[in-house]
Amino acid sequence: MSQFLQNIFATPLLTGTSDNTEICNKICELAYKFRENATDAGLVSDKWNYAAKSSSQEDFKKSGVTSFNSGSLVDNSEWAEVVAFIYDFASTMIQSVNGGNKIPSIINMWTTIYPTGAFVPEHIHSNSLFSGVFYAKTPENCGNIVFKDLSSVAKTMYVPNVREFPAVDTMHVHHVKESSMVIFPSWLPHWTQPNESDEDRIMVSFNIDMVNKPEEKNDA
């Protein structure tokens, strides 16, 4: 490494692991219940970019299914325990680096089941500040989440007749782990690798904004 070289503009990720294994079981139970009763639900894998929907269990178990288009889990009373856990966990992580007066507020939340071979293509989360994922079930070789440097095109551009600048990594593979959460800037491009296991990968995803603290009422 050159004594003169310094890499700048790092992208922050927040990562953490919970010891609450019961919440993982709860998420899996509710996710499968959603899949069993879903109608006109969103598909993932190669159907994602076409915003394809289906009511077929065969499609769900082939391409994967998400509740993203079926209403936010925040508004579903069955998911209240999960929502509270996700919010508390995410808030703890965000507030550990938050120097301002604002607090996290969940915009929306959804669950996704990735069967064998399923994945989600590259995308970003528009109209939010932070996005995150909590992994409820991650069998071995179920596929990791991959983040791409937003300036990857510029950093890998070749200029003829000019000596190539030292290369830097433009992708980061984050290894998923059961009971773990990762939070990242919503503008950060990302995708998931195909699930190469014989079991489902199950997760809860969410978007977060930072809002003003509620004003405290004075009872005097």
Secondary structure as the mmCIF struct_conf table of DSSP 4:
data_model
#
loop_
_struct_conf.conf_type_id
_struct_conf.id
_struct_conf.beg_label_comp_id
_struct_conf.beg_label_asym_id
_struct_conf.beg_label_seq_id
_struct_conf.end_label_comp_id
_struct_conf.end_label_asym_id
_struct_conf.end_label_seq_id
TURN_TY1_P TURN_TY1_P1 GLN A 3 PHE A 4
HELX_LH_PP_P HELX_LH_PP_P1 ALA A 10 PRO A 12
STRN STRN1 LEU A 14 THR A 17
HELX_RH_AL_P HELX_RH_AL_P1 THR A 21 ASN A 37
BEND BEND1 THR A 39 ASP A 40
STRN STRN2 ALA A 41 LEU A 43
HELX_RH_3T_P HELX_RH_3T_P1 SER A 45 TYR A 50
TURN_TY1_P TURN_TY1_P2 ALA A 51 ALA A 51
STRN STRN3 LYS A 53 SER A 54
HELX_RH_AL_P HELX_RH_AL_P2 GLN A 57 SER A 63
STRN STRN4 VAL A 65 THR A 66
BEND BEND2 SER A 67 SER A 67
TURN_TY1_P TURN_TY1_P3 PHE A 68 ASN A 69
BEND BEND3 SER A 70 SER A 70
HELX_RH_3T_P HELX_RH_3T_P2 LEU A 73 ASP A 75
HELX_RH_3T_P HELX_RH_3T_P3 SER A 77 TRP A 79
HELX_RH_AL_P HELX_RH_AL_P3 ALA A 80 GLN A 95
TURN_TY1_P TURN_TY1_P4 SER A 96 VAL A 97
BEND BEND4 GLY A 100 ASN A 101
STRN STRN5 ILE A 103 TYR A 114
TURN_TY1_P TURN_TY1_P5 THR A 116 GLY A 117
STRN STRN6 VAL A 120 HIS A 123
TURN_TY1_P TURN_TY1_P6 SER A 126 ASN A 127
BEND BEND5 LEU A 129 LEU A 129
STRN STRN7 PHE A 130 LYS A 137
TURN_TY1_P TURN_TY1_P7 GLU A 140 ASN A 141
BEND BEND6 CYS A 142 CYS A 142
STRN STRN8 ILE A 145 LYS A 148
TURN_TY1_P TURN_TY1_P8 LEU A 150 SER A 151
HELX_RH_AL_P HELX_RH_AL_P4 SER A 152 LYS A 155
TURN_TY1_P TURN_TY1_P9 THR A 156 THR A 156
TURN_TY1_P TURN_TY1_P10 PRO A 160 ASN A 161
BEND BEND7 VAL A 162 VAL A 162
HELX_LH_PP_P HELX_LH_PP_P2 ARG A 163 ALA A 167
STRN STRN9 MET A 171 HIS A 174
HELX_LH_PP_P HELX_LH_PP_P3 HIS A 175 VAL A 176
TURN_TY1_P TURN_TY1_P11 GLU A 178 SER A 179
STRN STRN10 SER A 180 PRO A 185
TURN_TY1_P TURN_TY1_P12 SER A 186 TRP A 187
BEND BEND8 LEU A 188 LEU A 188
STRN STRN11 HIS A 190 THR A 192
BEND BEND9 SER A 197 GLU A 199
STRN STRN12 ARG A 201 VAL A 211
HELX_LH_PP_P HELX_LH_PP_P4 ASN A 212 LYS A 217
#
